[in-house]
């Protein structure tokens, strides 16, 4: 402020002058906004602005670890292939495009068919874009020049992909390439080999490529401050959309209407994409973990006495939330619904008050199992000693999934197990536990215990005398009408405990009051903090 000036003096200027001043400070092109020369991703007014410099920081983090690997030659360059649009079978339309997650992590580029290189010695980054035919402009809109890409994604250089070989060999003096080579330890799927142009004598280093996959996966495990803010924003949007579902639920509608309502409410708040298939079952279908798939696309009617389960997560800048709520379609819990729900809620609280850096998540999985067994003993479903039930793995028949997983650019994010360890290595855990490592500060994970009445698994337990002796069949018949309950929070590990990013109503009282129309605050001020 000049001497004698007022901090509000600009408001006294004519509106058209203030508008010109704002335009000089801020410029937008689709989802990219420039403020004072720095580029941001944003879905529009009121949404989170993500600095594109975050991706440069991600590259620096990866390189710091990659350079320490002895098997990486000094003249190596990392070569990455972004995602491509896929045609719908033999038609001229495409499946919905989403950027490949590793490419997104390092570059934040939303356009398909791009490639990139990072020189390991100094981090110089070159983005390679397709050279589009001029007819593209007639069908798809203006063709962005290389200068736009360089400014939007804050890379050192942008070239056309037809010049990859020349740039790497002649300009960057690269002696070896590292490409991603490895298998996703969660899905078991190998990473697709990138399509490389003719590189002449330039060869791919197998050792450096394996090191790249290992270090990139580990880099994505621990989030930086920008990533945490994105995941917090996605959770706030998801929480608001979930609350809208609670308030507007009417028995008699089809489950796919619930899915459509969530997508609509998330899009209104800047998240037009979801991070995974929407799961919207009711009653007995709650026991189908990945219901909502192509063969069962949330098609059934919701009846007045049903317990419903909503596993829905909004995505922002390719980072996804993963939130599950369970509640009665009527708005008021019946006695069986309340008993099962509160048993699961006790398991959530037991885990969230315990987790902190250094805790192994396998132990939390077992803790959740013990709490559920103990709570169901109080409810009369189980009878006997909890530790004896643990020895025969009775809970496997009522919670047949793992307690949680890593979360980030993928809903089942990379790094659930440390390098060299696979979940099948531990035979003591029969469930599909996607996260089985010691927790680190700034990891983001899910806490999602559940209790389900899946007919075929219950039949297996009843046919096994060593397990059937713990089950009260009369009480089982009273409770199995619930179908299943899952409560899922997204949690960031702090230095002393955890912070719960998900801000939906969780207690029976809060859920019933919210469904009756009482206000609920989904902002970050409602986050639960432990430790």
N, C-alpha and C positions, 0 to 999 in steps of 0.2 A: 504494500500500500504506500503510495507516495505521501509525503508529509501533508497532514491535514486532510488526507483522503479518508473515505469510509469503506469498510469491507463490503458494504452493500451498494456501493456507488454504481456498479455495473447494472444493477436492477433498475436504475433510473434511466438507462439508455433506452432508446426506442426498440421495440420488439424485433424489428428487422435487423438492427445492428447486433443485438444479442444473439440472434439466430446465426448471423454470419460469423460471429466470434466462436460459437460452439462448433460450427462446421469447420473452422480452421483448426480447432483442437481435436476434433473427433471426426472420423470418416469410416463408413461401413461398406462392406461388399458381401452380401449374404450373411453368413455366420461369422465373418471376420470383421472385427472393428479395430481401428487404429486410434490410439489415444497418445498424443505427444510422441508419435513415432513408434510406439510399441504395439505389437499385434496381440489381439485377444480373440479367443473363441467365445461366442455368446449366442444364445437362442433368442435374443431380443430383450426388450425392456422388462426390468424386474427379475431377470434371470442372472445366474452367476457368470461373471466374466473371468475366463481362464487365460492367464498369460501364456502365449506360445513359447515364451522362454522356459516354461516348465519342461518342455521336451528337450531343450538344450541341456538343462540340468540333468535330465534322465540319461542323456548320452554321456555326459561327463561322469556320472556315477558308474555307468557300465564300463567305461574305458578305464577308470581308476582300478577296478577289479581285474579287468581283462589284461591290462599291462603287467600285472603281477604274475601271470601264468607263464611259466618257463617255456611251454610248448608253442608260444605265439611268436613268430618271427617279427623283428622290429619293423620290417617294411610291409606289414600286413595291412589290408583294408577290409573292413566289414562290408559285405554286400547284402542288401536286403531287398526283398521283392514284396511290394504291397499287394493287397487283395485285388481281384478282378471281378467284374460283373459276370454272372453266369446266366446263360439263356434258359428260359423255361422250356426244357426238352428241345423240341425241334422248331420252336416258334421264334418270332422276332421280338419278343418281350423278355424282360430279365427278372430274375428273382431279386428281392430287395437287397441292396448292397450294404454291407457293413465292412469297415476297414479291418484288416487283419490286426490282431491285438498287439503283437510285437512291433509292427510298423507304426501303429498308433502311439504306442508307448514312447518310441524314439523320435517321431516326427510330427504326429498330430495331423497328418494330411488326410483330408476327407475324400479326395478324388481317387477313383480307381485306376489301376494299371500304371502306378508309379513305382519307381525303384530308387534306391539310394545307396550311397557309399559313405563310409566314415573312415578316414585315415587314422590308424591307431596312434601313430607317433605324435600327432598334434591335434587330432579331433576334427580336421577339416572335413566338412560335410557337403556332399554334392547330391542334390535331388535330381533325378532323371524323370522327365515327363513325356508322355506320348506326343508325337507330332501329329496333330489331328488334321484331317482333310478339311478344306474350306467349307464343304457342304455341312459339316458339323454345326456351323452357326445357324443354318436354316432350321434344323431339327431340335437342337439342344440349347441354343443360346450362344452368346459371344464366346469366342475362344480366348482364354486367358493367356497372356504372354509369359515367358519365363520370368520377367521382372516382377509380375504379380505374385508368382509362387515364392520367389525369394523374399519379398517383403512380407507376405502373409505368414510364412512358416519359419522365417528367421534362420535360414540356412546360409552357408557361405557362397554357394554357387548353384545355379540351375542350368541344366543342359537337356537336350532332347535325348531320348533313349537310344536313338540310332547312333549316338556318339559315345556310348558307354566304353567300348574297348579303347578308343582313342584317348578319352579323358583319364581312364585308370592307368593305362600304360605310359602314355607320353607326357601328360600333364602332372599326374600325381606320383609318378615313378613307383607304382605299387609292384611288389615282388611276389605277393601271395594273397589269396582271398580267404576270408572266413565267412562261411554261410551257415545258417542254422541247420544243424544235423542232430537229431535226437528224437526221443519219444516222449510225448506228454504223459507224465507219470500218473495223472488222474484218469484220462480217457483211454490210455494205452495206444493212442493213434500216433503214428510217426509224422513228423513235420514234413510237408511236401518239399521235395527238392526244387530250388528255384531254377527257372529257365535262364540259362546264361548264354549271351551271344558268343561268337567266336572270339576268344581271348588270346589267341596265338599261343605264346609260351607261358602266359599267366595261368597258374594252376590254383586249384582249391586245396588248402591244407586241411586234411582230415582231423588232425590233432587240434588245430586252432578252431575248427568248426565245432567240435565237441565241447571245447572250452567255452565258446560263445554261447551255446545253448545252456550250459550249466550256469554261467555267470548272469545271463539275461534273465533266466528264471528266478535266480536268487535276488537280483536287483528289483524285480517286481514284487517281491514278498513284502518288503518294508516300504511304506508309503512316505512321500515327502508332504510338506504342509499343504501344497496345492492339491495334491491327490486326495488328502484327507478332507479338504474343503469341498471338493467335487462330490465325494461319497456322502458327505454330510448333506449337501444340497439334494442329491438324488434321494436320500432317505427322508428328508423333509417333504419333498414332493410326493413320494410314495405314501408317507404317513397321512398327509392331507387327503390323498385319493382314497386310502383305506377308510378313513373316517367318513368320507362321503358315501362309500359303499354301506357302511354300518347304518347310516342315517336314512338311506333311501331304499334299503332292502324290503321287498314285498314278496311274501310267499306266493307261489304260482308262476313266477317268471322263470325263464330258462337260464341256465348257468352262463350261457354265452352273453347274455345281456349284462351280467356282472363284469365279464371281461371287457365288453365294449365301454361300460361306464368307467372302469379303471383307466383304460387307455385314454378316454376323453378327458378325464379329470387331470391325468398326468400331463397330457399335451397342453392343456390350458395353462399349466404352470411351467412350460418350457421343456418338457420331456416327451416328445412325440414317439419315442422308441421305448420298448421294454427289453430287459436284458435276457429273457428266456421265455419259453412257452408259458402262457398264463394257465394257472392251475386253480379251478373254481368248483370243486366238488361239494356235495352235500350228503349227509347221512352215511350209509355204508360205503359210498364212493370215496369218503375221506381217507380210507385205508389204501387207496391206489396212489402211490407217492407221486408219480408223474402223470396223473390224469390231466386231460386237456390236450393230449397229443392228437395226431391226425386221425386215428381210428376212434377216439373218444373226445371230440372237440367241444367239451363243455356243453353237451346237448340236452341234458335232462332238466325236468322241472324241480323247483325247490318247493318242498311241502312245508306246511305251517310248523310241524314239530321237529323239523330237521336241525341238526347241528351242521353249520356250514364251515368250510375251510377255504381260506383265500391266500394263495401263495403267489404274490404279484410284486414285481420290482421294476421301477422306472430306471431308465438309463440316461446319462448325460455325458457328452463328449466321450462316449464309449465306455464309461465307468458305470457299473450297475449296482443298484441296491438289490436286496433279496429279503423280502418281508413276508411273514405268514401270520395271519390272524385267524382265530377260531371263535365262533360265537353262535348263539341260537337264532334261527330265522325269526322266531317270535319276539325277540328282544329281551326275553327273560329266561334265565337258565332253569331247566328242570333239575331235580335232585341228581339223577345220573350224569347229566351234562356238567353240573357244577363239580361233582366229585372227580371226574376225569380231568376236567380243565384245571382245577386247583392242584391236582397231583403234578401235572406237567409244569404249572407255574412255579411250584416249589423246586422242581429240578432246574428251571431257568435261574431262579434266585441263588440256588446253591452253587451253580457254576459261575455266574457272573460276579458273585462276591468272593470267589476264590481265585479267578484267573489273574495273572500278572506275568511279567517277563520271567522266564526260567521254568514256568510250569509246563509239563508235557501234556498235550491235549488228549493223549490216550487216557491219562489218569482222570481227566474231566469227563470223558465218555463213560468210564466206569463209575464215577461219582453220580452222574445222571441216572445210570441204571439202578444204582443202590437206592437213590432217593425215590425213584418211581416204585420200586419194589416195596419200600417201607411205607410209602403213602397208600399204596393199594392193599397192603396188609391192614392198615387202619380202616380202609373202606370195606374190608371183608372179602375182597376178591382173592387175595392170596393168604395162605396160612402156613406158618413155619418160620424157619430161620433164614434171614436175608442172605447170609453168606453161603448157606447151603443152596439157595436158589441161584446165586452167582456161579457156583461151581458147575451147575448143569446148564448155565446160560439160559435161564427161563425168560429173561427179558428179550432175547432175540425174537421170540414169537409175538411180542407186543411192541417193540421198537426195533425194526429190522434194518434201520439205516444208521449211519454214524451221527455223532452229535453236531458236527458242523464242518466247515471248509473255509479255505481262504477266499477272499472276495476282492475284486478289483476290476480290471478290464474284461475279465470273464467271470461268469457267475460261480463256476467252480474254477477258481483262479489257480495259476501255476504255483509250485512251491509248497504244496501241502505236506511234502516229506522232503527232508534234506537230500542233497545230491548223494547218490549211491544207495538210497533206502527206498523201498517200495512198500506199500501198505500190505501186500500179501506176505511180507517177510515175518509178520507177527501173527502166528496162528492162534494166539489167545483171544484175538478180536475177530469174530466171524462177520460182523457187520461191515458195510461198505464205508469205513471211516476215511474220509478224504483228507483229513488233517491229523497228522500223527507226529508232531515235532514239538520241540520246546518253543514256547512263544517268545516273541521279541517285541520291544517297544515299537509302536507305530505299525504293527501288523493290523490288518482289518480282517475279521473272521465272523462267521455266523455262530450263534448259539441257538440250536433248534431241536430240543428234545421233543418227542411225541409219544403218544400212546394210542395204539390202533387195534381194532378188532377185525383182522383179516382172516376170513374163514379157513383158508387152507393152512395157514400157520397155526391157528388155534387147534385145528383138527390134528395137526402133527404133534402138538404138545399134549393133547388129551390121549393120544395113542401111545405115548411114551410114559410108562409107569413112573419113571424117575422124575418126571416133570408134572404129570397129572396129579400127583399126591399133594402138590402145593396149591392147586386151583379149586376154588369153591364154585362148582358148576351152577348152583342156584344163583349166586351173585353175578356170575358171568352172564347168564341170560338176562339179568336186569340191566347190566351196564352196556352190553354189546350193541344195543340200539343206538348208542352215541355214534358209532362208526369209527371215529378217530378224532384226535385233537393234536395239533402241532402249534407251537409258539416259536417264532423265529425272529431274533434280533440281530442287527448288524452292530458289531462292537469293535472299537479301536482299543488296542492294548496301550496303556499308559505306563509311565515309569513305576507306578506303585499299584496299579490295578487295571481298571478299564473304564471306558466311557461308552454308553449305549447310544448309538446314533439314531436308532428307531424310536419314534416318539408317539406311538399309537396308544390308546387305552389298553391296559393289560389286566387289571384286577377285575373280578366279577362285577363289583360295584361300579367301577369306572365304565366298563363296557355297557352295562344296563342303563346308566345315566346318559351316556353319549347316544345310545340308540333311542332313548326317549326324548332327545332333542337338547340336552344340556350342552353348553359350550365346551370345547376341548382345544387346548393349545398345543399345536404340533411344532412349534419353533424350537430352536436349539436350547432355549431356556428350560424345556421340559425333559432334557436328556438326564438319564440316571447316571450317576458317577460313583464308582466304588474304589476304595483303596486310598 
